[in-house]
Amino acid sequence: MSTSQHTPQHRIGSGFGARSTAAEVLAGLDLTGRLAIVTGGYSGIGLETTRALAGAGARVVVPARRPAAAREALAGLAGAEVDELDLGDLDSVRAFAERFLAGGRTVDMVIDSAGIMACPQTRVGPGWEAQFATNHLGHFALVNRLWPALEAGGARVVSVSSRGHHASGIRWDDVHWRTGYDKWRAYGQAKTANVLFAVHLDRLARDRGVRAFALHPGGILTPLQRHLPTAEMVALGWIDEDGRPADPDAFKTPQQGAATQVWAATSPRLAGLGGVYLEDCDIAEPAPADGAGSGVRDWAVDPEQAARLWRLSAELTGVHAFAA
């Protein structure tokens, strides 16, 4: 596998920033004739992503665990279509992929935007921890099953991670949290997995014309916080006792929160690049050694850990598009 296309983890001066919106990063781009798949594309920043891409002319397929709710949220939006998909159920992932591939369409971009955060300890599938299973393994299986359509379209795959990856690397001895469950560290592990997935997918796929990115969308108050009690969000300083943002300047709007993933999927500035972590509509810098502030932690972009996670994920899901 060629390594000549390695992308440095450093800013490129995109001209956009933390307050840029999805519509602004798409200004002047015509996506007519292009097809996107956006998981979670009917709620929060996923909904704003679908609106922005469809508004620029793209056809957007929104796989949804709650198809009726998705159709209601997307009603009247030309260019968007809904299908059924539960990322926590590998049979559902397989069925969606088979339906999509049967249509013969190619894919220009996949944005893995669906996710859960800091939920009570929950088991899905064969007893997997729900955040790791839903946020990572479901998307791993989806992308691998859709590979023929991605390769044919020369797609970009965008894995929506979070600064939450700072909370934990991969717990190799207990990825499913059989002991010592901590909802925030479990979320951190899942978000680290989202970055490592993009790192290794890019390594495997770039010589076949497919590139992958991971990103932190920013802090946004959306339904992602559904599992957090109000009192906990007050204690974290996110909201006040009345449920309003405690510091409005500390959070992005959903339109701003969607910008980095839309930029990742479409920007001409990223042509020929891949395998890196983005934030605020640019390639992020490495995080400081003490982990403070922004940037990406070294454990999330380590190529050896990325390859190890890929092998584990293929073993757990039974899916591997690149197997010899």
Phi, psi and omega in degrees: 000130180295140175245011185286348183257021179300134183258124178296145180273070181213150182301148179246001180070065188288338187091354176248172182204197187299329184261003176294149179255166178300320179296322181292320182287342178266354183305126178088355178263131177253112183261016179304132179087358180258149183239132178240145168247124183235103174288146184067020188279022180231012181209147175057223181289337175297319178297317179294328176296313178300314180300316183293315181294316179296323179295336178267006174106356182284154167271128185240119175266125182246100174284133190222137173291332178239080186301324180296318178295323179295316180296324178293316181294329185258008182304131178083357180270105180297137177097353180254140175224153186242140171223170185266135177200127172246110184295340178276002183231105185295333175293323177293320177299313180299316183295318178299313182298319179296318178297316182295312182297329180296337179282348176076011181275151174262162184241131178265332180205140172239126176243109181274083188260342182291149177182165173235154186223130169052044180276160172302157182304122185223141178248139176229165178054228181276037179093020180284149174294132194295322183290317178295319182291314184283310185289325183250297190298321178297317178290323176303311181296321181298309183296318179296321180289330179274003189310316181303321180285329178289316181295319180296329181267357185057049193286160163257135176249125185243115183258113186276106179261216182189158169298345174303342179297342177297338187284338183193138165280193178282129177275083189300331181276351183195065185294337182260014172052055174292333178227150170067036184303130175228117189298327182281322176290325176296320175297317179300317178299316181297322180286327171298318178300323178300322180287312181301324177302313180295322180301312185279325175302317180298320179297318181287325195256345190295327179287352176254011173090006179250131179240155184226146179222153169238164185199160167253118184284344186109171176277121182221135175275109183220181176297354175302333181277014189300334183272358184264126175297149179305318182300324179291320179291328174295314180297327178285349180083015181280317183228165175265184185297338180267004178087006178270154178304129180293325177222095184306329181287347182278347184239149171276158168285161175303325179294322175288323180295332179280347191296317186293322180288327175292319177299317180299321185282338191231341192294128173298337180295339182263005178301130180081001180249169178166172177074021182235167182257133184245156167203149180051045175058042174200166170292136182277157172275159172299144178289151175302158183302329180276359177079001182286149173078210188266190179095182184247135179287149185297328182292341182272346180238015179286118185296329179291317176294325178297317178294321179295317179294322178300314180299316179297317182295319177296321178295316183291320185269340184073020183233132178202101184293340187253011180298141181294000000 
